[in-house]
Amino acid sequence: MDDYTREMMDLKTLVTRTLEKKGVLAKIRAELRASVFEAIEEEDRVIENNEGPPPALLGSCNDRARKLHASPSGRLLSALICEYLDWAQLNHTLIVYQPESNLPKDSWKSELRDFNSNNGFELNRNGDSGPLLLDVLEGFLKFESMTQGMGSSSRRDSETESSSSLESRNPPRRSSASDSLPPQRRPVSASQASGESSFP
């Protein structure tokens, strides 16, 4: 290898490492993948409009995923994933995820609006408050922690008796669309916390 070739290889390596460190190369790769998927999706739409059913190049999720996406909890899961990708500004990933999962573009927004209206969650949030998926995870972990804490308490027997009589009068309500997650508790601002408790 001559000096010129060696210098060019070194320069290429240096540029590649610099772009990777700055995150530029990953963004370029994601944008390229998203552009390829958009081009294929656009071609599918043209074929569908002209000749009938599309060849489903992108709609290739497996049967297990398709069944999950057809259920209410699966639609909510997909919506939470899309909302996270949107919140994290992973737009290229979102562009690839939706058609690959056979999800109509932006269907996750209406799914979350429905979830909000049925459960009273606030969706008009700013980007600083975090994605809903994080709230679901934190709520679940808090619920698990409380459940484990109650089980190891020395007052367990007396609490069990009083809580079982209370539960018989007031059965627990689930606020989750999937009926398998604990009720969600939203973070409270300092002004709300000083006025009254956010827990019912």
N, C-alpha and C positions, 0 to 999 in steps of 0.2 A: 504494500500500500504506500503510495507516495505521500509527501507532506501535505499537499492540498487536500487530498481525500481525508487524511487523518484530522486536519484542522476543521473540515466541514462536519465530520462525525462528532468531534468535540463540541462544535458550535451547536449542532442539532441536539446533542445530549443536554447541554447547558440551557438552551431555550426550552426544551421539553420539561426539565426539572423546575425551571423558574415558573413556567405556566402552570404546572401541577401544584406547586407550593401556593400560588396565588388563587387557585381554584378555577382559573380560566379554562384550562384544558377540560376539566370535568363538565363545565358549563357548555363548552363547544360540543362535546360529545353528546350531552343530553339534548341540546338544541338540534343536532343532526338527527338523532333518533326520533325526536318529536316531529321533525320536518318529514322524515321518511314515512312515519305512521300517518301523518296528515295527508300526504300525497296518496297513499294507498287508500285511506278512508274516502278521500275525494273521488278517486277512481271507482270505488265501490258504489258511491252515490250516483255517479254518472251511469254506471252499468245498471243499477237498480231502476233508475228513471227511464232508461231506454229499452231494457230487455226483460225486466222482471226481477226475480230475487237476486240479491248480490251473492258473489262467491264466498262471502264471509271470510276474507283473508285475515281480518283483525278479530272477528268474533270467535275466538278459538279457545275460550275458557272451557275447562273440563266439566263433565256432568256434575261432579260434586260441587264445584263453584257455582254452576248455573242454578242448581237446586237451592243453594244457600242464598243467592241473589234474588230468588223468587219469593223467599219468605220475608215476613215483616222485619225480623231481627237481622236477616242478611242484608236487606235494603238499608237498614239503619247503620249497620257495620260499614257498608260501602260508602254511605254518606259521611260517616265520621272520618273515614280514611281520606276521602276527597276533601273534606273541610280542613283536615290537618295538612294535606299537601298544598292547599290554597293558602292556609295561614303561614306555612313555612316558605312560601313563595317558590315551591318546587313545581313551577308551571309546566315544564317540559315533562316531568314525571306524570303529572296529572293528565296531560294530553295523551300520553301513551297508556296510562292505566284505564281510563274510561272506555275507549274502544276495545282494548284487550279483554276487559271484563264484561263486554256487551252492555255497557251502561250508556244510556242516551246522554249527550252532552248537557252538563249542568243539571241533570235530574237530581243530584244530591242536594241542591239548594231547596227544591220543593219538598224533598223528603225531610230535611231538617226543619223547614217551616211547619210541616204537619206535626212533627215530633214536638216542636215548641208549643204549638197551639193545644196539643193534647196533654202536655205535661207542665206547661207554664215556665219554660226556660227562656232566658233572655238570649236572643241571637244577634241583637244589634250591639255588637261588642267591638272594641277597638283591638288592634293587633297585639297590644301589650298584655291582654288578659289571658292569652293562651288558647289553644284549640279545645274544642269540646271533648275530644278523645282523652285529653289529659285530665279533664274534670271527671270523666267516667272512671278512669283508672284510679285517680286519687280517692274518689268516693268509694270505690270497691276496696282499696287498700285500707281506708279508714274503717269501713264496715268490718273487714276481716280482723283488724287490730282490736276493735271494740268487742267483737265476738270472742276472740281469743282471750282478751283481758277478763271478760266476764267468766269464762270457763275456769280460770286459775284463781279466782277470788276466793278468799276464805269464807265470805258471806254467801257462797253460791247457793246453798240450800234455801236460805230465807229469801234470796232474790228470785229463785226459781218459783217458789210458791207464790210470791206476790206478783211476779210477772205473768205467770200462767193464768191467774185469776184476771189480771188486767187484759191479757190477750183474748180471753174468752169473751170479754165485753167489747173490746176494740180490736178486731182482727187487723193485722198489718196490711197497709196498702202499698202496692208497688207503683213506682212512678216511671219505671223503665218500659220502653216499648217491647223489649224482649221477654219481659216477665221473669227474668232470671238474674237481673242485676239489682243491687241494693238501691234505695232511693238516693238521688243525687243531691248534694248540698253545694250551692254556688258560693264562691268566695264573696265576702262582705267587705265593703269599703269601710274606712275608719268612721265616717259619719253615720253609716247605718249601724255599725257595731255599738256606738255610744248610745243610740236611741233605743233599740230593742234587739232581741235575739233574732237571728235569721232562721233558726230552726223552729218548726211548728210545735 
